[in-house]
Amino acid sequence: MENLEQLESHITAFLEKFDRIKAENVRFRVDISVATAEKSKLEEENRKLRDSLAGEESKRNEAVKRIDALLRKVQEHDSVE
């Protein structure tokens, strides 16, 4: 009888542990889902920022070219006089 009681006790403990692990697994899955959604959101924000930066760099390069062209005009004008 004692062996049967020990078996029942071990099985009960095992089932309780199994239920705790299942609940923890559910929490982990939720955490992973939240983290995945946040990662996607951050990746999209990062892409937008990179696109914006590329646009700003392009505008800067264009401004530098225009300034260089103006400086050349001024230098040519000064050298003519």
C-alpha positions as CSV (number, residue, x, y, z in Angstrom):
1,M,0.0,0.0,0.0
2,E,2.8,2.4,0.8
3,N,4.3,2.0,-2.6
4,L,0.9,2.8,-4.2
5,E,0.6,6.0,-2.0
6,Q,4.1,7.0,-3.1
7,L,3.2,6.4,-6.7
8,E,0.0,8.5,-6.3
9,S,2.0,11.2,-4.7
10,H,4.7,11.2,-7.4
11,I,2.1,11.2,-10.2
12,T,0.2,14.1,-8.5
13,A,3.5,16.1,-8.2
14,F,4.4,15.3,-11.8
15,L,1.0,16.4,-13.1
16,E,1.2,19.6,-11.0
17,K,4.7,20.3,-12.4
18,F,3.4,19.5,-15.9
19,D,0.6,22.0,-15.5
20,R,3.0,24.7,-14.3
21,I,5.3,24.0,-17.3
22,K,2.4,24.2,-19.7
23,A,1.3,27.6,-18.2
24,E,4.8,28.8,-18.4
25,N,5.0,27.7,-22.0
26,V,1.8,29.7,-22.8
27,R,3.4,32.7,-21.1
28,F,6.6,32.3,-23.1
29,R,4.6,32.0,-26.4
30,V,2.7,35.2,-25.5
31,D,6.0,36.9,-24.7
32,I,7.5,35.7,-28.0
33,S,4.5,36.9,-29.9
34,V,4.7,40.4,-28.3
35,A,8.4,40.5,-28.9
36,T,8.0,39.5,-32.5
37,A,5.4,42.2,-33.1
38,E,7.6,44.8,-31.4
39,K,10.6,43.6,-33.5
40,S,8.5,44.0,-36.7
41,K,7.5,47.5,-35.6
42,L,11.1,48.4,-34.9
43,E,12.3,47.0,-38.2
44,E,9.7,49.1,-40.0
45,E,10.6,52.2,-38.1
46,N,14.3,51.5,-38.8
47,R,13.5,51.1,-42.6
48,K,11.7,54.4,-42.6
49,L,14.6,56.1,-40.8
50,R,17.1,54.7,-43.2
51,D,15.0,55.9,-46.2
52,S,14.7,59.3,-44.6
53,L,18.4,59.4,-44.0
54,A,19.1,58.4,-47.6
55,G,16.8,61.2,-48.7
56,E,18.5,63.7,-46.5
57,E,21.9,62.6,-47.7
58,S,20.7,63.0,-51.3
59,K,19.5,66.5,-50.5
60,R,22.7,67.4,-48.8
61,N,24.8,66.1,-51.8
62,E,22.6,68.1,-54.2
63,A,23.0,71.2,-52.0
64,V,26.8,70.8,-51.9
65,K,26.9,70.5,-55.7
66,R,24.8,73.6,-56.1
67,I,27.1,75.5,-53.6
68,D,30.2,74.3,-55.5
69,A,28.6,75.5,-58.8
70,L,27.9,78.9,-57.2
71,L,31.5,79.1,-55.8
72,R,32.9,78.3,-59.3
73,K,30.7,81.1,-60.8
74,V,32.0,83.6,-58.2
75,Q,35.6,82.5,-58.8
76,E,35.2,82.7,-62.6
77,H,33.6,86.1,-62.2
78,D,36.5,87.3,-59.9
79,S,39.1,86.0,-62.3
80,V,37.5,87.8,-65.3
81,E,37.7,91.2,-63.5
